[in-house]
Amino acid sequence: MRCTVVGKEYFVGKIKANTNCEGQVIKTDQINNIVVQPPKSIKMKAIQIMSELNLTHGIFDFIVNDKDEWFFDALNPIGQYLWIEDIKGSDISCSIANWLMINN
């Protein structure tokens, strides 16, 4: 799961692996990404971390298991986000540019 935070805006996308009936990952050219809404607690904690670290932009990676439990994997203040724009139709690049124009 990738969560991109820009200021107070929050964008989330999930990469879902293509698997066979035994649960083995199947490599295909088909992209299997979906938009999700994270639990409110995850969103609040991410924003709190951003505030405590004095960050205005950050990419959080989470692993979500079959029980919908979220496990923190990484926070990257300059991570990749373009694939979330592709699946959600959100313009994260524009949000970053707007934030820079307002706060520069």
C-alpha positions in Angstrom: 0.0 0.0 0.0 1.4 3.4 -0.9 0.1 6.6 0.9 1.3 9.9 -0.5 0.9 13.0 1.8 1.2 16.5 0.4 0.5 19.1 3.1 -3.0 18.0 4.3 -3.9 16.1 1.2 -3.8 12.3 1.3 -3.6 9.9 -1.7 -3.7 6.1 -1.4 -3.1 3.3 -3.9 -2.8 -0.5 -3.4 -0.7 -2.8 -5.6 -2.5 -6.2 -5.7 -0.4 -9.1 -6.9 -1.9 -11.4 -9.5 -1.9 -14.9 -8.0 -3.0 -18.4 -9.0 -5.3 -20.6 -6.9 -2.3 -21.8 -4.8 -1.4 -18.2 -3.9 1.7 -18.0 -6.1 2.4 -14.7 -7.8 1.9 -14.8 -11.5 3.9 -12.3 -13.6 1.8 -10.6 -16.2 1.8 -7.4 -18.1 -1.6 -6.5 -16.5 -1.4 -3.8 -13.9 -3.5 -4.6 -10.9 -3.7 -1.4 -8.8 -6.7 -0.1 -6.9 -7.7 2.9 -4.9 -8.4 2.3 -1.2 -9.4 4.3 1.8 -7.1 3.6 4.7 -8.4 3.3 8.3 -8.8 6.7 9.9 -6.2 5.7 12.6 -3.6 5.1 9.9 -4.3 8.5 8.2 -4.1 10.3 11.6 -0.9 8.6 12.5 0.7 9.4 9.2 -0.2 13.1 9.5 1.1 13.1 13.1 4.4 11.7 12.0 4.7 14.2 9.1 4.0 17.0 11.6 6.5 15.7 14.2 9.2 15.3 11.5 8.4 18.7 10.1 7.7 17.2 6.7 5.3 18.6 4.1 5.6 15.7 1.6 6.1 12.1 2.3 5.4 8.6 0.9 4.4 5.9 3.3 4.5 2.3 2.4 2.4 -0.3 4.3 1.9 -4.0 4.1 -1.7 -5.0 4.5 -2.5 -8.6 5.3 -5.6 -10.7 4.6 -7.1 -9.6 7.9 -6.8 -5.9 6.8 -4.1 -5.2 9.4 -1.8 -2.4 8.3 2.0 -2.7 9.0 4.3 0.2 8.5 7.1 -0.5 6.1 8.8 2.8 5.2 8.5 6.6 5.0 10.3 8.3 2.2 10.2 12.1 2.0 10.9 12.1 -1.8 9.4 8.8 -2.9 7.6 7.8 -6.1 3.9 8.5 -6.5 3.1 8.6 -10.2 1.4 5.2 -10.3 -1.1 6.4 -7.7 -1.9 9.3 -10.1 -2.5 6.8 -12.8 -4.9 4.6 -10.9 -6.8 7.3 -9.0 -6.7 10.1 -11.6 -5.5 12.4 -8.8 -2.9 15.1 -9.7 -0.4 14.7 -6.9 2.2 16.6 -9.0 -0.2 19.6 -9.2 -0.8 19.3 -5.4 3.0 19.5 -4.8 3.4 22.4 -7.2 0.5 24.3 -5.5 2.0 23.7 -2.1 5.4 25.0 -3.3 3.8 28.1 -4.8 1.8 28.9 -1.6 4.6 28.1 0.9 7.7 29.3 -0.9 
